[in-house]
Amino acid sequence: QVQLVESGGGLVQPGGSLRLSCAASGSISSILIMAWYRQGTGKQREMVAGITSNGETEVTIAVKGRFTISRDNAKNTVYLQMNDLKPTDTAVYYCNTRTTTSEYWGQGTQVTVSS
C-alpha cells in the first residue's frame, strides 16, 4: 500500500506560479513512477507530468516550458512547479503512483487560475 498526500493548490492570477507537493508513504520502495494528473470541470482526467524512479521525466505538450516535475527521494516527495499559469490550467490536480502491482491516487488539490 502507498498513501499519497497532496498540498499546494490554491487561487492564483494568470501568469502566476504555484508549487504542488505530493508526499508518499507506505511501500515506497515498490514505486516505479510518480505522476501528476489533472481534471477540469466537464473534462477527462489527463496526465500532466511524470517522473520515473530513475529520474526520467515527461511533461505533456500543453504545459511544456511552464511546468516542471521533480522529486526529493530523501523526503519521498514529488513536486510540480507550475509557472506562467493560465485560466485553462484550472483543474483538480491529482498525484498518482504506480508500483509493480498497483496504482494509487491522492485526494486531489484544487488549482484555480483567475483574475
N, C-alpha and C positions, 0 to 999 in steps of 0.2 A: 504494500500500500504506500502511496505517496500522497501527501497533503500539500496543497498549494494555496498560498495566501497573497493576494494582490493588494497593492496600495499605490497611491499617487495620482489617481484621477481627479477631475475637477472641472471647473469652468475657466476658460482662457479665451482671450481675444484673438482674432485672426492674426497670424504672424508670430504668435507667442510660442512658448515651449512648455513641455511637461516631461517628467520622467516617471515612468511606471516601474514598479518593482514587483517581483514575484519570488517569494521565499518558499523553498521546498523543504519538506521534512519527511521522515519515514525511510523507505527503502531507496534512498537516493543513489546508491551505488549502481542500481539497475537502470538508471535513466540513460536513454540513448540520445534523445533530442528534447529541447525545450523550445517552445514557440509562443508567439502572441497571435491571437485571432481577434477579430472584431465583428460586431454585428450592429448595423444601423437599423433604425426603425423600418420595418417592412422589407428588410433586405436579408439575404442569406449570409450566414457566417462565413467569413473569408480569412485566410491566413495572411498575416501582415509580415511576420519575420520569424526566422527560426535559427537556432544555433545547436550544433551537434556537441557531443561530449568531447570531440577533438577540437572544438572551437571554430569549425567552419560555419559560415553564416550565409543566410539567404534572405533577401528583402524583396517584397513584391514591387512591381514596377510603379504602382500608384504612389508609393511613399519613398522610392529610391532617391537618395540625395538629401532626404529630410529626416528619416528615421534611422536609428542605429540600434542594433541589438548587441548586448554584451553580457558577460556572466562573471561573477565572482565566486570561484569554486570554494574559497575558504568560508564564505557566508552562505553557500548553497542558494544563491540568489541570481536571478536573471533580470536584466533591465531593458527597458525600451525607452531610449531617448528620442523624443519627438520635437522637432524644430519646425519653424515656419508652418504652424498648424493652420489648416483651412476648415471652413464650415463642413466640408464633405468628409472630414476626419471624425466628425461627431458620431459616436457609437459607444456601445459597451465593449470594453476590451477584456478578453479572457486569456489567462495563462493556460498553457497546455503542455503536457509532457507525455512522452511515450517510453515505455520500458520494453523489455524483451517479450512481455506477456500482456501488458495492459496499457490503457490510455486514461489519463486523468485530466480534470478541468478544475480551475479555480472558480470562485463565485462571481467574478466579473467586477470591473470597476468602470464607472461612467466617465467618459470624456466628452465635454461639450465645448465646441468652438463657436463663439458667438460674440458679436459686439453689442 
